Amino acid sequence: MICNVSELLWKMEVRMNILLLSQCLTSSCNLLSELLHRKNHVITITDNSCLQHISTELIDLVLLYYPRFGEKELETSLSIREKCQAPIHIINKYCDNVNVSFLTQKNITINLDPIAYLMQFLPLQKSKSEESVIHFQLDPPKRIVIVNNREIELSHREFQVLHFLYNFKGEIVVREDLINSIWGGICSDANVYITIQKLREKIEDNPQKPKYIITKRGGGYLLSI
């Protein structure tokens, strides 16, 4: 079946043993693991080469993080299903209808929106001080940000980037994590730069000397609020 991410089993506030399998241990995979840890789940990360050494008896949920889904990935999915009774969720942006139909028969769930999948683990955090709430606040349903009591409408992509930075406010977010999490790994550095510049033009008093979205040496950004 194709599952809406809001309906996923791990959305529940239940601590689980999760097996996270990725073709390669990318920054997105590590980010996903960190977000799951924040929800108090126990994570085991591996790739295809080490799968045979993993015991699946105590696994509550299997996540297969596949940027591309082909015959090899299909074989791996079915192999896991043969020895594991836990729910299996495939996170994949590109999956043809034949594979989806076939996997549905095997009770394996396909999630076609990696960005929404990652973002579900990033609930808006309330600012610690009343001043921060008044002067910098996100409103996801309206896709706006309130800065110094001024409502600013953002594009879908601009809001995704700002929302992501907001949930890691005070921390450096590297450009690669933005590309993998927001653009699904398919984006140039120039596109990230342009999106950041558009955000600054909308929310900063002086985009040339930003005080909210700060560029950090090494290709990262920090949201300071």
N, C-alpha and C positions, 0 to 999 in steps of 0.2 A: 504494500500500500504506500501511497505518498502521504506523508504525515505533516501536518502543520506544526511548526516548532513549538507553538504555545501548548500543544497537547502532549508533548514528550514526557515520558515517564519521569526523567530526572528533574523535571520542573517541580516535582513534589519535594517537600522539605524532609526527605528521608536520606540518611547516610547510606551510601552504597559503595560496593567494590566495583570499580569501573575499569574495564580493559580498553585502552585507547590505542588503536592500531593505525599507523600511518605509513605510507610508502617511503617517506623520508621525514626525519625529525626536524621539521621546519620551525621557524619562529612562530608561525600560526599555531602549530601543534603544541608548542611549549606554552603559548599564551592560553590556549584552550585548557591545558592541564592546570595552569595557575588559577584560572577562573573557576574550574571545578573544585580545586582545593579550597578556594574561598567559601564554597558552599559546603565544606566539611566532608566531601567525598574522598574515598581512598582510590588513588589513580595508579595504574600500572601502564607505562608507555613502552611500546615495542614496535618493531617493524616486521615485515614478512619473514625475514631471515631468522628471527628469534622466536617466532610464534610457536614452533614445535616444542619449545622448552617451557612454555607457560601453562600452568594448570588452570583449567577453566571451571573447576568444580565449585569454587566459592565466588565466582564472578556473578554480579547482579545485572550488569548491563555491558554490552559490547558496542563501542563506537568505532566505526571504520571511517577514517578521514581520508577520502580519495579525491584529489583535484580532478583526476580523469578516471573513468570507469571503463575497463576493457575486459577481455577474456581472462587475463591473469587475475584481475580483481574479482571477477565473478567466481572463478575457481576457489580463491581464498575465502570468499564469503560463504560458499557452500561447504567448504571444508570445516569452517568454524561452526556452522549450523549442525553438522553431523556429530560434533563432540561437545556442544554447548547448548543448554536449554534456555539460557538467559535471552532476553530481548536483544535483537541486533538492529542497530540504527546506522545506516550509511549516510555520510554527509558528502554530498557530491553535486556539483553544479551542472555537470553534463552526464546525463544518463538516458539512453534511448528507451523508447516505449517497450521494446521487446524484453529488455533486461528488467524493467520495472514490473512488467506483467509476470515474468517468470519468478522474480524474487518474492512477489506478493504471495505466490503459492507456497513459498517456503517460510512465510511469516517473517520476512525481513523487511524493515521499513526504510524507505528512501526519503531523505530530506534534501530538497533541491535548492535551498537558500542558505549557503554557508554564512553570509553576513548576518541574516536574521538569527541564525543559530548561535553565533557568537554573541550578538547583542543581547540575547535573552538573559545572559549571565551578568549583564551590566545594569542593574537597576539604578535609577538616579539616586545618588547619595545626597542627603540633606547637608547643607553647609552648617558648620559648627556655630557660626555667629549669626545673629539676626541681621547684621549689616550685610553679610554675604548673600543671604536669601533675598534681601531687598535689591541689591545692586547687581547680582548676577544669578539668574535663575532660568532654567530650561523648561519649556512647556512642550513635551513631545506631541500631544494630540494636535496642537495648533502649529507645530514645527516653527516655534519662535524662541528667541532668547530675550530675556529682559535684562538690559544693562543700564544701570543708573536710572531706573524707572522708565526706560524707553523700550518699547516693544519693537523687535527687529525680526522681520520674516526672513527665513533662510530657505535655500533650495534643499531638495531631498539629500543631495550629496554633502552639501555644506553642513546640514544638521547632523548627518551620520558622523562626520569627522569631529565636529564640536562635541557631540554626545560621547564619543569614544575618548577624547581628551579629557572631558569633564569627569569621567569615571576613574581616570588616573591623574586627577589634578594634583599638582605638586610633584609629579613624577615625570621623568623623561620618557616619551614615547618615540621609539625610533621609526624612521620613515618606512622601513620594511614591514613593521607590524601594521601600519596604516594601510599599506598597499595590499597586504594579505588579508586583512580583516574587513576592510571597507570595499576594496576593488576586486576581491577574490584572487589576488596575486597577479592580475593582468592590468598593469598601469605603469606609466613612466613616472620618473621622479618629477618631471615637468608638470604633470597633471596634479600631483600632490602639492607642489609649490603654488600653482595657480589657485587651487582650492583654498589653501591657507591664506593667500593674498586677498582673495575675495572675502573671506571671513574677517580678516583684519580691517578691510575697507568698511565693513558693515558694523563691527563692534568696537573698534579702537577709536579713541579720540584723535590719535595721530598714528596712522598705519605705518609710517616710517620709523616710529619709535614705540613699538607695541608694548603694552604693559600686561596684557592678558595672555596672548599666544606668543611665547618666547622661543626663538630658534636657539637650539643648543649645538655646540660644536660636535661634529661627528654625524650629523644628519638626523637630528631628533627635534621634538617640540615639547614644550612644557606649558601647561595651562596654569597660570598663576592668578588665583582669585582669593 
